[in-house]
Amino acid sequence: MLTGEYLVLDGAKALAIPTTLGQRLRVERTDEVDVLAWESFDVRGGAWLAANFSRRTLSRPPVRTDDEPATRLARLLRQLLHDHPLLWPAGTGLHVTTHLEFARDWGLGSSATLSYLLAAWAGADPLAVNRAEFGGSGY
């Protein structure tokens, strides 16, 4: 956005220009029973987030940890699975990977894009998913 995102939320006019860089999400079934393994990579190739979640731990609110991205992700997954339980059938495992096509610290909307990708996977409203955890415009 050429003007501030938070000003737009208060009604300011904006001109938005999409980037050619984005984010990809891949979900695969695994043999790990009731385990969801998550890995997030940026353009540099390194994993900036790796976390395992169990069906049992996602059935209750996540405990806050020093790892804010993992805590936020746990809240997002918990809400998605609550609203769309067929995403992760009982007795199965999932391996989820995300790949940013830009450096994470560039601030190109990786949170909004993740919300969109998770919503597309779940068949949910992307803006509702984004607002539930991140706020912001969802651009």
C-alpha positions as CSV (number, residue, x, y, z in Angstrom):
1,M,0.0,0.0,0.0
2,L,1.2,3.4,-0.8
3,T,-0.4,4.9,2.3
4,G,-0.4,3.5,5.8
5,E,-2.4,0.4,6.3
6,Y,-3.7,1.5,9.7
7,L,-4.9,4.8,8.3
8,V,-6.9,2.8,5.7
9,L,-8.6,0.9,8.5
10,D,-9.8,4.3,9.7
11,G,-11.2,5.3,6.3
12,A,-8.2,6.9,4.5
13,K,-8.0,6.3,0.8
14,A,-5.2,4.1,-0.5
15,L,-3.7,2.8,-3.7
16,A,-2.6,-0.8,-3.4
17,I,-0.1,-2.4,-5.7
18,P,0.4,-6.2,-5.6
19,T,3.9,-7.6,-5.5
20,T,5.0,-10.5,-7.6
21,L,6.4,-12.2,-4.5
22,G,4.1,-14.3,-2.4
23,Q,3.8,-17.3,-0.1
24,R,3.0,-20.9,-0.7
25,L,1.3,-23.5,1.6
26,R,1.5,-27.2,1.2
27,V,-0.4,-29.8,3.3
28,E,0.5,-33.5,3.2
29,R,-0.8,-36.4,5.2
30,T,1.7,-38.4,7.2
31,D,1.7,-41.6,9.3
32,E,2.2,-39.7,12.5
33,V,-1.1,-40.2,14.4
34,D,-2.7,-37.0,15.5
35,V,0.4,-34.9,15.0
36,L,0.5,-31.7,12.9
37,A,4.1,-30.8,12.0
38,W,4.6,-27.3,10.7
39,E,7.6,-25.8,9.0
40,S,7.9,-22.2,7.6
41,F,10.8,-21.2,5.3
42,D,11.7,-17.8,3.9
43,V,13.5,-17.0,0.6
44,R,16.9,-17.5,2.3
45,G,16.0,-21.2,2.6
46,G,16.2,-21.5,6.4
47,A,13.3,-22.6,8.6
48,W,12.2,-19.7,10.7
49,L,9.5,-21.6,12.4
50,A,9.2,-25.3,13.2
51,A,6.6,-26.6,15.6
52,N,4.7,-29.8,16.3
53,F,1.1,-29.7,17.4
54,S,-1.0,-32.6,18.7
55,R,-4.8,-32.9,18.4
56,R,-5.0,-32.9,22.2
57,T,-3.0,-29.6,22.7
58,L,-4.9,-27.8,19.9
59,S,-8.2,-28.7,21.6
60,R,-7.5,-26.2,24.3
61,P,-6.2,-22.6,24.3
62,P,-2.4,-22.6,23.7
63,V,-0.1,-21.8,26.5
64,R,1.8,-18.5,25.8
65,T,5.4,-19.2,25.2
66,D,8.4,-17.1,24.3
67,D,7.9,-18.2,20.7
68,E,5.2,-15.7,19.6
69,P,4.8,-17.1,16.0
70,A,4.2,-20.6,17.3
71,T,1.6,-19.3,19.8
72,R,-0.2,-17.3,17.1
73,L,-0.1,-20.2,14.8
74,A,-1.6,-22.5,17.5
75,R,-4.4,-20.0,18.0
76,L,-5.1,-19.8,14.2
77,L,-5.0,-23.6,13.9
78,R,-7.2,-24.1,16.9
79,Q,-9.9,-21.8,15.5
80,L,-9.7,-23.3,12.0
81,L,-10.0,-26.8,13.3
82,H,-12.8,-25.9,15.7
83,D,-14.8,-24.3,12.8
84,H,-13.7,-26.9,10.2
85,P,-13.0,-30.2,12.0
86,L,-12.7,-32.3,8.8
87,L,-9.5,-30.5,7.9
88,W,-7.6,-32.9,10.1
89,P,-9.3,-36.2,10.4
90,A,-8.7,-38.0,13.7
91,G,-6.0,-40.7,13.5
92,T,-4.1,-39.0,10.7
93,G,-1.0,-36.8,10.7
94,L,-0.3,-33.7,8.7
95,H,2.9,-32.0,7.5
96,V,2.4,-28.4,6.6
97,T,5.0,-26.3,5.0
98,T,5.0,-22.6,4.0
99,H,7.5,-20.9,1.8
100,L,7.9,-17.1,1.6
101,E,9.3,-15.8,-1.7
102,F,10.8,-12.8,0.2
103,A,12.7,-12.1,3.4
104,R,10.3,-12.3,6.3
105,D,11.4,-8.9,7.7
106,W,10.4,-7.1,4.6
107,G,6.8,-6.7,5.8
108,L,5.1,-7.6,2.6
109,G,2.0,-9.0,4.3
110,S,3.1,-12.5,5.3
111,S,0.5,-12.6,8.1
112,A,-2.4,-11.7,5.8
113,T,-1.1,-14.1,3.1
114,L,-0.9,-16.9,5.7
115,S,-4.4,-16.1,6.8
116,Y,-5.6,-16.3,3.1
117,L,-3.8,-19.6,2.5
118,L,-5.2,-21.2,5.7
119,A,-8.7,-19.9,4.8
120,A,-8.4,-21.4,1.3
121,W,-7.4,-24.7,2.8
122,A,-10.3,-24.6,5.2
123,G,-12.9,-23.1,2.8
124,A,-13.2,-20.2,5.3
125,D,-13.5,-16.4,4.9
126,P,-9.9,-15.1,4.6
127,L,-10.8,-11.7,6.2
128,A,-12.4,-13.4,9.2
129,V,-9.4,-15.6,9.7
130,N,-7.0,-12.6,9.4
131,R,-9.1,-10.4,11.7
132,A,-9.4,-13.1,14.4
133,E,-5.7,-13.2,15.0
134,F,-3.9,-10.4,13.3
135,G,-6.3,-7.5,12.8
136,G,-5.0,-5.1,10.1
137,S,-6.5,-4.7,6.7
138,G,-5.8,-8.2,5.4
139,Y,-4.3,-6.7,2.3
